[in-house]
């Protein structure tokens, strides 16, 4: 097979999300697939972080950089189909939500969640700039059409699959769950001096509560600050709250909230520019990881925290129970009091902390990017008729119960 992958997120600077998925899937395909040929379509080749040597069956192809409001749609809808035809692809995989609509070969599309489809799940369009509003509408229109045209749709949890089938009217037999995982080596052992160095770099005490914030209100950072305010003063003094921002556009609003609550010095905001090694060190240095998100397609950060041996307090919604199993302390994302009670329980009860650490390590070990890559390859083969068509329905349960792993 000659497979094209829209790998533009390999070269994007922002951590997490689509970038992590694309990096880890490509790296895993390189490990598990020695037979097929891949063309990775990037837009900033000089910054590519994943080497793809020709002798391993991977070729990098630069296909324009999205530098304007029309840049990304032009690249996706015009340039990528032209290159797919020129490169004589057998199959094209769009791993990050949107996709070309007029390809000369079958399309496999990864839809991580249906958050983009729910207008109240993120920043309202009226609060966005012109370019952001255009891209918001582009994703809504193009992704809905691409899902219906795709030969197969991949997603990252059964919760997301259920929403895709229900909201877009897609047959469940065309949607396949391939779970994400913590990247290999992420939680490798570190020396004590490295932990000390990361605390000095981010001006952190020996113990703290860690969270990850984002511009999207869905991440529920404001409710987390409200919940933190409800902790007893002694706990706040001992365990400051560290919020690592993936994008700081809402940071000023949160800082004002912190001031109103009289939490200056107890809540600290840092821009997330850390390497994977530094992120693992931050997780390992934390006393608890709080993740009260309102909705997640998969929810990789709490699984990363678990892999690093950190107790997790997470919201009981969307994919969280499916991914985290019985290894997290669950709370109601809409109830700051419940979030505060969960954090207090984990911070003050040594037996609860120990149990969550042990169960979290076991849970994180169930997930594997190599498994994800093999299951993705199985879908490629079925789409191209290289395995029994009767296996298509079976493939939808490949990731099935995690016990199968």
N, C-alpha and C positions, 0 to 999 in steps of 0.2 A: 504494500500500500504506500501511496505517496500522500501524506497528510499535511495540510496547511493549518497553522494555528495563528490566530490574531494575538500576537504576544506583545502588544504595545505597552501593557502594564509592567513588563519586565524593566522598562527603562524609566518608569515614572518615579518621581522622588518621594511621594507620600507613602508611608509605611502602612502595612495591614491591608485588609480587604482583598480587592481584586489582585493587587500586586503579590500578596502572599500566596494566593491560590495559583496564579500563573507560574510564579517561580517554583513552587513546590511540585506542581503537576509536571512541569517540563523536566525538572531535575529527576523526578521519579521515573518518567518515561525513558529518560536516558539510562537509568539503572536497569529497568526491567525489559526493555524492548531492544533487541539486537537485530531485528529483521526488517523493520519498516523505515521509510525515509520521511523526514520532517522538514518543512519549511516554516521558519518562525518569522512572521511579519511584524517588524518593530518600526518605531518612528524616530528613535533617537539612538542609533547604533553606537555612537561614541560612548554612551553611558551605560551600555548593556551590562547587567550584573551577572548574567548566566551565560557562561561560555558555551558555544555549540560547535565543536570542531567538525569539519567536513567528514573526517574519517569515521565518525561515530553516527553518520546518517542524519546530521542536523545542519541546516543551512540558515543563516541569517539573511533576511531580505528587508531593506529599508524602504518603507512605503509612506513617505511624506509625514510631516509632523503637524499635528492639529494646533495651529497657531491662531485661529480665529473662530468665531461662532460657527462658521460653515466648514472649518478645516476638518473636524472629525467626521461629520456626515459625508463630506466629499471623499475622504480617505476610505471610509467604510463602504459606501454605496457605489462608488465609481472605481477607485483605484484597486481595492482588494479583489473585486470580481475580475478586473482586467489581468491582474497578476495570477489569480487562480487559473484562468484560462491559459495564460502564457506558460505557467509552470506545470500544466497538465495534471492538476491535482485529482486524486480519487475521492477525497473527502476534505471538508473544511470544518474546523472546530472553532467556534467563537466562545471563549471561556468566561466572558464577562458581560452578560446580560443582553447587549444589542448585537446585531449581526447584519451582514450584507443580505439583501432580499433577492438578488438576481444572480445566483452563482451557477457555474457550469457543472457543479458536482453536488452531491448530497451535503446537507448541513447538520452538524451536531452542535447544539446550543446549550451552554450552562446558564441556568437561571438560579441564582443563589437564594432568592426569596421573592416575595411579592410586595415588599415595602414600597417600591417605586409605583405600584399600582394603586396604593391607598393614599388619597390626597392629604389625609390628616396625619400621616405617619412621620412626616418630616417638616422642614421649613415650608410654610405656605408659599405658593408661587408668587403672591403679591409682594413678599418680602425679599424676593430674589432680584438680581440685576437682569438686564435684557438678555445677555448671553446665557445666564443660568436658566432663565425661563424658557428660552429656545431649546436648550439641551434637555430640560425637564420634559417638555412636550415631545421632543424627538424620541427620548427613551420610552415614553408611554406608548407612542404610536408604533415605532419600529419594533420594539420588543414583542408587543402583542401579535404583530404580523409574523415576526420571525419564529415565535413559538409554534404558530399554526403551520408554518411552512417547513419546519425542521423535520428531518427524518427521525431524530431522537432528541429528547431534552434530558439533560443531566441536571440534577439538583443535589443539595448537600444534606438533606434531612427528610424524613418522612413527613414532618410537619410542613415543610416547604412544598413537598410533592402534593400533599392534600390541598393546599391553597392554589397551586398552579392548576390542578385538575378542576377545582370548584370554580375559581374566579375566571379562568380562561376557557373552560369547556373543552379541555384537551383530554383525550383518552388516557387513562392511567397506564395502559400498555405501552405508551410512547414515552413515559417519564421514568427515569432510572435514578436511584439514589446511590451516590458515591460519596461517602463521608470524607470530610477533611480530617486533618490530624496535626499534631505538633511536629514541626520540621525535625528531621533526624539530627541528633546531637544538640538540640536546643537546650536541654536541661543537663548538659554534661557537668561533671564536678568542677568546682572552681576553688582556688586557694583563698584563704582568709584575707590576704592582703588585697585581693581583687574586690571583695565585698566592702572592705574599708574604703577603697579608692572610689567606688561608685557612690558611697554615702557622702564622701567629701565633695565629689563632683556636683551632686544634686542637693547638697546641704541638708542631709537627712539624719535623724537620730537613729539609735539602735533599733527602735521598734516603731512601726507606723502602719496605718491602713492605706492600702493602695487601690486606686481606681483609674480607669481610662476614660477620658472625656472626649467629646467630639462636637462639631457644629450642629449635628442632628439632635433635636430635642428628644428623639426616640431613645437616646442613650440615658436620659433621665438623670443627668448630673445634678440638676437643681434639686430634685427630690432627695438625692444622696446627701447634699449639703444640709438640707432641712433635717434629714434623719440624723446626721452627725451632730447637729446642734442639740438633739434630744438625749445624747449620751450623757451619763453623769460627768461632771467636771473633772473628776479624777481620771477617768478613762481618756477624755480629750487631752488632758495634760500629758498623759503617758504615751498616747497613740495619736499623733497628728495625722491628718488626712492628706495624702499626696494624690493629686489629680494630674495624670499625664495626658496632655492634649495632643490628639492627632491633628486637629485644626483648631486654632484659637479664636475663631470668629465670635464665639459666645463667651469668651473668657471675661470680658469686661462686665457683662451682666452678672456673671457668677461672683466676680470680685465685689460688686456692690451688694449682693446678697450676703456674702461673707461679712462685710462691714456692718450691715444691718443686724446680723445675728451676733455681733461682737466676737467673731471667730478669727480675727486677724492674728496671724502667727500660728494658729492651729490648723488652718487649711492652706495648703501650698499648691500652687499651680506651676507645672513645668512643661515646656514644649517637648513633644516626643520626637527627638532626633537621635535616639539611641540606636546603636547597632543591635543585632539579634543577641549577641553575647551580653551587652549591657542590659537589655530587657530581661534576660534570664536572671542576671544578678539583682536587678530591681525586684523581680518577683520573689527571689529567694530571700531577700532582705526584709520583705514585708511580713507582718504578723497575720494579716488577713487580706484577701482580695475581694472587694465589693463590686458586684456587677448587677445593678438593679434595672437593666435594660427593659424597655417595654416590648420589644420584639426582636428576634434574631433568626436568620436563616439557619445558622449553625452555632455561632458563638465561640470563636476560637480563643479569645483571651482567657476565659475561666479555665479552659482545658490546658492552656499553657501554664497557668498558675498551678493547677493540679500537678502537672508534670514536674514542676519545680518544688513540690512538697508544701504548697501554701494552702491553708484552708480557704474555702470559697463560700461566700454568701451571695446567692443569685436569685433573681426573680423566677417564680414558677409560672412560666408562660412559653408560648411558641415552641421552639426546639429545645429549650433548656433541660427539661426533665429527660428527654430522649437522649441528649448528648451527655449530660452530667450524671444521669442515673441517680443512685442513692449516695453519691459522693459529695454533694453540696448541701448547705443549709439554705432552704428555700424561704423566700419572703414574697409578700405582695408588693409589686412594683409601684402601686398607687398609694401605698400606706407608709409614710415616713416613720410612723411609730413602729410598724412591723420590721422595717429595715433596721431601725435603731436597735430593736430587741434582738434581732438576729446577730448583728455585729457584737452587741454586748455579750450575748451567750458565748460566741466563739472566743472573744477576747478574755473572758473571765473563767471559762470552764476548760481546764487542762485536758480532761478526758475527751471532751467534744473536739478540741483542736487535734488531739492525737488520732482520733478515729477518722476525722475528715482528711488528715494528711495521708493516712494509710490507704483509705478507700479512693482518694483522689489519684494517688500514684497508680493504683491498679486500673482505675478507669481510663486514665490517659493512655496507658499502655495498650488498650484494646484497639486504638486507632492507628492506621499506618498509611503514609502517602504511597508506599509501594503497592499496597492493596488497592488504593484509589486508582492508581495508574493502570493496574491490571484490569480492574473492572471497566475503566474507561476504554481500554483496548478491546475488551469484549464487546462493548457497544459499537465501536468502530467496525469490528468484523461482522457483527450482525447486520448493521446498516448496509454493508457492501455485499451481503449474502455469502460471506466466507465461513459462516457457521450456520447451523440449522435455524431456519426461520421460526421453528417451533420453540427455540430457546429464547425468543424475544421477550415473552411474558415472564419467563423464569428469571431473566436478567434484571427485571424490575425489582426482584427481591434479593439480588446478589448480596447487597450489603445488609439486607434483612435484619433479623435480630443480631445484636452485636455479639451474642454468644457464638455465632458462626465463625467469628474471628479467632 
